Amino acid sequence: MSENGKKSNRISLLFQKYLNETCSEEKVQEVLAILEDSNNDPILSAEAKNQWEAVNIEQQIPAENRLLMNRILDHLHHRIRLHEEKTSEKYSMKKRLFFGFSKVAAVLILPLLGYSIYLTSKTSKTLPTEANPVVWQTVKTPVGMQTDFSLPDGSHVWLNSGSVFKYPLSFTQDKRLVELTGEAFFDVAKDASHPFLVMTGKMNIEVKGTKFNVINYPEESTSELILESGSVRLFTGNYEDNKTIAHINPGELASFDLTNNQLKVSDVDVDKYTAWRDGKLIFRDDSMEEVVRKLNRWFNVEIILQSSELEDYVYTATYQYETLPQILELLKISAPVNYSITERKRMNDNTYTKRKIVITKRE
């Protein structure tokens, strides 16, 4: 085998370990050195092509999703700039790791990002009406990803991990109706004559021009709304023959129990529920069960609490740039717990199992 061939194989192996977080510190330094050496660009491009082909895409990314790709890249570059501004010199190693990642994103991760956009692609379906067919778009975000986009009326939506959002290509009727499963933040354009309706199932939402966050994951027993500004009317049933549940004021959390159809309204710190748009995880006296639930979605892992006693532990922290291992170590400092990690396994279809983490009580 030629020297270039051996070098290419080693780079491929190193990147696999780097992306799976199994590199030693020495190997991480080698990865960063490879990324910084412009002479490696042809090999990096070939490796990117290999990663792209490994996901076995049968068709190209639809043209309408290229804008989504640009938005994700813009967000990545914004995060890089923020990190540069906020990271001090004593964390220079962390900075090099982050900028190493930025270059990986530009050369190696972009094909995988493209695949993620393929997974989050907007699919259309036509719903006929008496006048004109209404073309609906569907946006899906895999677990561990987020995206944002604008609606035809100028409203803006941030879609969190593991969510599905449906909306028409144009709001041509007397109302602006959308559907949500998962979590989203809405900045709704004001239009008093065309109410904006978010249909989530049992608890539905009507606004005229408002900022609010909705949490409506199918595996959870409650649907929640957190109002930042404006006013919201909650109702059940169809809009035409609906029943009002409550009117919500800014700074309030409305939690609707889907089992007994009971609504609870309380005052909350809105930032705690909306900071995810800026890449932040905020916990304020949250139970360990709630902490685990959010970490699972944020990092696409499976964290298991070994005993029910751990569920009642309360936790307060704010995270933005921390990796999952760093968060787990900080968790050990603040609570009497230990953890063990089972690394991901590669499946026959080249996908990987979720990383499993078991949290136990420290004796």
Residue pairs with C-beta under 8 A, 6 or more apart in sequence:
1 9
4 43
7 43
8 43
8 46
8 47
11 34
11 40
11 43
11 44
11 47
12 47
12 50
14 23
14 27
14 30
14 31
14 34
15 31
15 47
15 104
15 108
17 23
17 27
18 27
18 28
18 31
18 104
19 104
20 343
20 344
20 352
21 325
22 343
23 31
28 97
31 100
32 96
32 97
32 100
34 40
34 44
35 44
35 100
35 103
35 104
35 107
36 100
36 103
41 107
44 107
44 108
45 107
47 108
48 107
48 108
48 110
48 111
49 111
51 108
51 111
51 112
52 111
52 112
52 114
52 115
54 350
55 111
55 112
55 115
55 350
56 349
56 350
57 115
57 118
61 69
61 114
61 117
61 118
61 121
62 121
62 122
64 122
65 117
65 118
65 120
65 121
65 122
68 117
68 120
68 122
68 147
68 149
69 113
69 114
69 117
71 147
71 148
71 149
72 113
72 117
72 147
73 105
73 113
75 148
76 102
76 105
77 102
79 279
80 98
80 99
80 102
83 95
83 98
83 321
84 95
86 321
87 94
87 95
87 98
87 321
94 321
98 321
101 109
105 113
116 142
116 145
119 140
119 142
120 139
120 140
120 141
120 142
120 145
120 147
121 140
122 137
122 138
122 139
123 137
123 138
124 135
124 136
124 137
124 138
124 169
125 135
125 136
125 138
126 133
126 134
126 135
126 136
127 133
127 134
127 136
128 134
132 172
134 168
134 169
134 172
135 168
135 169
135 170
136 166
136 167
136 168
136 169
137 166
137 167
137 168
137 169
138 164
138 165
138 166
139 147
139 149
139 159
139 164
139 165
139 166
140 163
140 164
140 165
141 147
141 159
141 160
141 161
141 162
141 163
141 182
142 161
142 162
142 300
143 161
143 162
143 297
143 300
144 161
144 297
144 298
144 299
144 300
145 161
146 158
146 159
146 160
146 161
146 276
146 277
147 158
147 159
148 156
148 157
148 158
148 159
148 277
149 156
149 157
149 159
150 156
150 157
151 157
151 167
151 171
151 176
151 178
151 189
152 167
152 168
152 169
152 170
152 171
153 171
153 176
153 189
153 191
153 194
153 196
154 189
155 176
155 186
155 187
155 188
155 189
155 196
156 186
156 187
157 165
157 184
157 185
157 186
157 187
158 184
158 185
158 277
159 165
159 182
159 183
159 184
160 182
160 183
160 184
160 185
160 276
160 297
161 182
161 183
161 297
161 298
161 300
162 182
162 217
162 297
163 180
163 181
163 182
163 183
163 184
164 180
164 181
164 182
165 178
165 179
165 180
165 181
165 182
165 184
166 178
166 179
166 180
167 178
167 179
168 177
171 177
171 194
174 193
174 194
175 194
175 195
175 196
175 197
175 239
176 191
176 194
176 195
176 196
176 197
177 197
177 199
177 239
178 196
178 197
178 198
178 199
179 198
179 199
179 200
180 198
180 199
180 200
180 214
180 216
181 200
181 216
181 217
181 218
182 216
182 217
183 213
183 214
183 215
183 216
183 217
183 276
184 213
184 214
185 211
185 212
185 213
185 214
185 274
185 277
186 196
186 198
186 207
186 210
186 211
186 212
186 213
186 214
187 211
188 196
188 207
188 208
188 209
188 210
188 211
188 212
188 230
189 209
190 208
190 209
191 208
191 209
192 208
192 209
195 206
195 207
195 208
195 239
196 206
196 207
196 208
196 209
196 210
197 204
197 205
197 206
197 239
198 204
198 205
198 207
198 214
200 214
200 216
200 223
201 216
201 223
201 258
202 223
202 236
202 256
202 258
202 261
203 216
203 223
203 225
203 234
203 236
203 245
203 254
203 256
203 258
203 263
204 234
204 235
204 236
204 237
204 239
204 242
205 212
205 214
205 225
205 232
205 233
205 234
205 235
206 232
206 233
206 234
206 235
206 239
207 230
207 231
207 232
207 233
208 230
208 231
209 230
210 227
210 228
210 229
210 230
210 231
210 232
211 227
211 228
211 229
211 230
212 225
212 226
212 227
212 228
212 230
212 232
213 225
213 226
213 228
213 270
213 273
213 274
214 223
214 224
214 225
215 223
215 224
215 225
215 226
215 273
216 223
216 224
221 257
221 258
221 259
222 255
222 256
222 257
222 258
223 255
223 256
223 258
224 253
224 254
224 255
224 256
225 232
225 234
225 248
225 253
225 254
226 252
226 253
226 254
226 268
226 270
226 273
226 274
227 248
227 249
227 250
227 251
227 252
227 254
227 270
228 250
228 270
228 274
229 250
230 250
231 247
231 248
231 249
231 250
232 247
232 248
232 254
233 244
233 246
233 247
233 248
234 244
234 245
234 246
234 247
234 248
234 254
234 256
234 263
235 242
235 243
235 244
235 245
236 242
236 243
236 245
236 261
237 243
245 256
245 263
246 254
246 263
246 265
248 254
248 265
250 270
251 267
251 268
251 270
252 265
252 266
252 267
252 268
253 265
253 266
253 267
253 268
253 273
254 263
254 264
254 265
255 263
255 264
255 265
255 266
256 262
256 263
256 264
257 263
257 264
269 284
271 282
272 282
272 283
272 284
275 281
275 282
275 318
278 320
279 320
279 321
280 318
280 319
280 320
281 294
281 295
281 298
281 317
281 318
281 319
281 320
282 317
282 318
282 319
283 290
283 291
283 294
283 315
283 316
283 317
283 318
284 316
285 314
285 315
285 316
286 314
286 315
286 316
287 311
287 312
287 313
287 314
287 315
288 305
288 310
288 311
288 312
288 313
288 314
288 315
288 335
288 359
289 305
289 311
291 315
291 331
292 303
292 305
292 359
295 301
295 303
295 324
295 327
296 302
296 303
299 324
299 355
300 354
301 324
301 354
301 355
301 356
301 357
302 354
302 355
302 356
302 357
303 356
303 357
303 358
303 359
304 356
304 357
304 358
304 359
305 311
305 359
306 358
306 359
306 360
306 361
307 360
307 361
309 361
310 337
310 359
310 360
310 361
313 335
313 337
315 331
315 334
315 335
317 330
317 334
319 327
322 330
328 339
328 357
331 337
331 339
331 359
332 338
332 339
332 362
336 361
336 362
337 359
337 360
337 361
337 362
338 359
338 360
338 361
338 362
339 357
339 358
339 359
339 360
340 357
340 358
340 360
341 355
341 356
341 357
342 355
342 356
342 357
342 358
343 355
344 352
344 353
344 354
344 355
345 352
345 353
346 352
347 353
